[in-house]
Amino acid sequence: MKDGGRLAAAIDVLSDIETRRRPVQEALKDWGASHRFAGSGDRVAIGNLVFDALRHKLSSAWKMGDESARALVLATYVLDWERGLDALDSALAEDRHAPQPLTDDERQRLAGPSLEGAPDWVRADVPEALWQEFSAAFGGDAIAEGQALASRAPIDLRVNRLKADRDKVLKRLSHINAEAAPISPIGVRIAPTTGGGRSPHVQAEEGFQKGWFELQDEGSQIAALLARVQPGQQVLDYCAGGGGKTLALAGEMDNRGQVYAYDADRLRLAPIYDRLKRAGARNVQVRDPKTGGLDDLEGRMDLVFTDAPCSGTGVWRRRPDSKWRLTSNAIAGRRQEQRDVLDAAARYVRDGGMLVYVTCSLLPGENGRQVTDFLDRNADFEAVSLKPVWDDVLGADAPQPRFDENGFATLSPARTNTDGFFVGALRRRTA
Ligand SMILES: C[S@@+](CC[C@H](N)C(=O)[O-])C[C@H]1O[C@@H](n2cnc3c(N)ncnc32)[C@H](O)[C@@H]1O
């Protein structure tokens, strides 16, 4: 396919997503199934156009004076991909499957794109309904944070210390330009592609199959490292889901001690079994909510890790469609779940043990406020500053997250070049 056909396809897929409110991957898959002649390079380019158009939906619509799928895709090609107007004219002219030629208005807007007069949330590409809370979190940096959340994310890998070290993984992945991640001592990073570029398929690498590394954003790795788990400890991962954090915690324990992986939704736990096997993590016991309760763990855990359900505002780089779907009802629902999770998880912490609360949200109501409300309800817990832990585990010279007055940490794309994560640490006071 030529660029004209790819542009037309991206417009079709984006219209499908917008009009039928379909998940991006599903709409792309359907398009692929009904256009079998398209090569894999075409599919990648079309997918990239759609994802990038969603990332910059508000600012592109403002520049174009039009929020149609056509306007968003053309703006992505000319402005975000920096192909320019001449390339677009050729693409539209050379292919009979291409979209209609540019109108005078479109040409004018693409030639001199302007955000003049645009409100801050449009400049930041953050939904208007969330702007008040989002900007309260970041003050003068809010627009820069929104823009960083609208960029492409790198591929981050976590080296599994049970089976490999970072040098070994870097050597094996040098052909895909893997580099040491800037903050996590066990992180490996592959820079994001640009334009229609294809990301390497790291799961096809021998090192992945052998369990030397896992796909995991650097922010997620850091959240687990800040819990500072030690070999020999008793650990409960209370919202284990598919096991991303469980594996990261187990990777620090040298197969000594015990990790209990629990989730209220047994279907979410399903992938954990294969992942644990591949990683060689032998000290993890999965507790299925249907068959294995947690009563025997009450008051016994050195660390309870709660990677709570959240709005996912911190991972908009990777799931730009979720940004435009978020409703205030959904966020209110997550907040209630977070409160329930904290109250339930706290029961398992021993005297002097730690409760670590994590979200991939950047909204204060799901983060610091949730934890301080918990502290108000539970006088037997106290906040523990993560600042000294950060300096000790990651180095005082490493880029710093935002620390609030309790020493809770907020990582973000603009600040730490990671996904957005909140980490708060609490200790149960000794009697
Ligand atoms: C952010 S996800 C966990 C991701 C996972 N830790 C990882 O790193 O791959 C949040 C999880 O919390 C679970 N959850 C929600 N409410 C819960 C509850 N009351 N008790 C336990 N788990 C709960 C959800 O099923 C979901 O899998």
The ligand as a Tripos MOL2 file, in Angstrom:
@<TRIPOS>MOLECULE
LIG
   27    29     1     0     0
SMALL
NO_CHARGES

@<TRIPOS>ATOM
      1 C1         -3.8530   -2.4450   38.6100 C.3       1 LIG1
      2 S1         -4.5450   -4.0200   38.5220 S.3       1 LIG1
      3 C2         -3.2340   -5.0570   39.0680 C.3       1 LIG1
      4 C3         -2.0660   -5.2020   38.1220 C.3       1 LIG1
      5 C4         -1.0290   -6.1870   38.5770 C.3       1 LIG1
      6 N1         -0.5980   -5.9500   39.9390 N.3       1 LIG1
      7 C5          0.1870   -6.1850   37.6790 C.2       1 LIG1
      8 O1          1.2250   -5.6010   38.0400 O.co2     1 LIG1
      9 O2          0.1220   -6.8030   36.6100 O.co2     1 LIG1
     10 C6         -5.6460   -4.0260   39.8820 C.3       1 LIG1
     11 C7         -6.2090   -5.3670   40.2620 C.3       1 LIG1
     12 O3         -6.9580   -5.2310   41.4690 O.3       1 LIG1
     13 C8         -7.9460   -6.2320   41.4750 C.3       1 LIG1
     14 N2         -8.9500   -5.8970   42.4990 N.ar      1 LIG1
     15 C9         -9.9540   -5.0020   42.4260 C.ar      1 LIG1
     16 N3        -10.6440   -4.9740   43.5850 N.ar      1 LIG1
     17 C10       -10.0600   -5.8590   44.4020 C.ar      1 LIG1
     18 C11       -10.3090   -6.3010   45.7530 C.ar      1 LIG1
     19 N4        -11.3070   -5.7810   46.4770 N.pl3     1 LIG1
     20 N5         -9.4990   -7.2330   46.2800 N.ar      1 LIG1
     21 C12        -8.4740   -7.7420   45.5590 C.ar      1 LIG1
     22 N6         -8.2000   -7.3870   44.2850 N.ar      1 LIG1
     23 C13        -8.9740   -6.4550   43.7210 C.ar      1 LIG1
     24 C14        -8.4470   -6.2410   40.0500 C.3       1 LIG1
     25 O4         -9.0670   -7.4650   39.7430 O.3       1 LIG1
     26 C15        -7.1660   -6.0010   39.2580 C.3       1 LIG1
     27 O5         -6.6140   -7.1880   38.7790 O.3       1 LIG1
@<TRIPOS>BOND
     1     1     2 1
     2     2     3 1
     3     2    10 1
     4     3     4 1
     5     4     5 1
     6     5     6 1
     7     5     7 1
     8     7     8 2
     9     7     9 1
    10    10    11 1
    11    11    12 1
    12    11    26 1
    13    12    13 1
    14    13    14 1
    15    13    24 1
    16    14    15 ar
    17    14    23 ar
    18    15    16 ar
    19    16    17 ar
    20    17    18 ar
    21    17    23 ar
    22    18    19 1
    23    18    20 ar
    24    20    21 ar
    25    21    22 ar
    26    22    23 ar
    27    24    25 1
    28    24    26 1
    29    26    27 1
@<TRIPOS>SUBSTRUCTURE
     1 LIG1         1 GROUP 0 **** ****
